[in-house]
Amino acid sequence: MGQPNRAETPEPAVEISGLRKVYDHNDQPLVALEGIDLKVEQGDFFALLGPNGAGKSTTIGVISSLVKKTSGNVKIHGVDIDQNFPLAKQYIGIVPQEFNFNQFEKVQDIVVTQGGFYGLGRAQATERAEHYLQQLGLWDKRFEASRRLSGGMKRRLMIARALVHQPRLLILDEPTAGVDVELRRQMWDFLVELNETGTTIILTTHYLEEAEQLCRNMAIIDHGHIIEHGPIQALLSKLDTQAFVIDVDRLPTSLSALESEGLSAVALDGNRIQVEFCGQRPLNHTLRQIDQLGCQILNVNTKHNRLEELFVKLTAESQSESTL
């Protein structure tokens, strides 16, 4: 009797091994990527973070063929970009940081033309353009020259253009740079819905709150090396401190009763108390203390800059090691 068929493990959306990129800068080698290994699973919402000049854009450039690698291997959904890049490219949609469309071309035409580059007939490309322009709130602007759009609308146009061939992997390089808060939140909602349909998303951003809100896994790159890689929540648990912001109906006259060894409390504007403590400890004891001070607790939130704290900590350690 034969063995039952085992479900095959799906190929990663992106699999990078030993990737190096060395530029020739004034006849001197400039190492941008030093043998990085990285894997992004299918369906993930992944953050690629790092300081300016760390190697993020170079990595994305290699994946999308805009940058020629020095050595190493890159596979997109199991397809080696050196062996069959036309197929690998079909899997990728990329939204670069800079606007790179014809500013005098009409919005709908920009998206339809992009579909043609991927082999779509005009009718199919037009249908898909309508779908994504509707979803991204640009349908009313479809006959406008793109130069007349606001910066936020241009960002959304870039996303619609990248999606017209329905890629399995969407790469977003600083997609909300210069976008106001309301529009940023709308774009977040759209990207979450897109990811839930199965599209893998790789995001680079300097808004670390954005990465913490949207992404499940991340890698931090610095000086051409991956210095940390894994689930965001697991990485955050490595921080030595925990911080919470507690909304109360009124502030007590003194917070000294809350403070103890390893725990501090400060009053914030708007009847808010921030408590911070080292290591892992129960929060309910502190909440009971606040209640005993005669304050009604209205809401409790984790402090939102914890990813920023982790980022600063790891990049500082990386900088220290690089100078040794």
Residue, then its C-alpha position, 0 to 999 in steps of 0.5 A: m500500500g502506497q504512502p499517503n501524499r504529503a502536502e508540499t511546503p509552498e515555496p517562499a515568496v522571496e528566498i535570498s542566500g549569500l547576496r552581495k553587492v559591491y559598487d565601484h566608487n572612485d576606483q574603490p570597492l564599496v560594499a552595499l550588501e555583505g552576503i545577506d540571507l533572507k526568507v519571506e514566506q508566501g502571504d506574509f506582511f513583511a517589514l524591511l527596516g534599516p537606517n539610510g544607506a543600510g542596504k534596503s533599496t539595494t536589496i529591493g533593486v536586486i529583487s526587481s532587477l534594477v540593480k545587478k548583484t555581485s554574487g548570491n542567489v535570489k528566488i521569487h516563488g521558487v524561480d531563480i532570477d538568473q535562470n528565468f527572470p521574465l517569469a520571476k518578474q511576473y510575480i512582482g509588483i513594485v512601488p518605488q519611493e520616487f514618482n516615475f510615471n509620465q506627469f502629462e499622461k492621464v491617470q487611467d492610461i498610466v495603469v492601462t499601459q502598465g498592464g500592456f507591458y505584462g501582456l494584458g490585452r487592452a480590454q482586460a487592462t482597462e477592466r483591472a485599471e477601473h477595479y484598482l482605481q475604484q478601490l484606491g479612490l482615484w476613479d473620479k480622477r481617471f481622465e486627469a493628467s497625473r501632474r494635477l494629482s496631490g502627492g497622496m493621490k500619486r502614491r495611490l496611483m503608483i500602487a494601482r499601477a503596480l497591481v494591474h497585472q495582479p502580482r503575487l508579491l508587492i514591494l512597497d518602498e516608503p509608500t506613505a512618505g509625505v502622506d497625511v495621517e488620514l490618507r495613510r490610514q486609508m492606505w493601511d486598510f487597503l493594504v491589509e485587505l490586499n494581504e488578506t487575499g493572499t498577496t505577499i507584501i514587503l514594506t520599507t518604511h521610516y514610520l516604525e509605527e506603520a511597520e508595527q501596525l501592519c507587519r507580522n515579521m521583519a528584518i533589520i538591515d544595517h551596514g549591508h548585514i541582516i542584524e535581526h530577523g523574525p516575528i515582530q512581537a517576538l523581537l519586541s519581547k527582547l526589550d528590557t522595558q515595558a511601557f503602557v499608557i493608561d487613560v484615567d478620568r482624573l490624575p491623582t495628586s501624586l504618583s509616588a504610590l505607584e513607583s517601586e523598584g524597577l517601575s516608574a510612573v509619570a503624568l502625561d497631558g490629557n489625564r494619562i499616566q505612563v508606567e514603565f518597568c524592567g523585564q516581565r511583571p504583571l500589570n494588574h497590580t499597577l492597575r489595582q494601585i491606580d484604582q485605589l488612588g481613586c482614579q477610574i481607568l478608561n483605557v490601557n494601551t501599549k506605548h507605540n514607539r516600542l519598535e522604535e526603541l528596538f530599532v535604535k537599540l539594535t542599530a546602535e549595537s551594530q554601529s558599535e560592532s562595526t567600529l571594533 
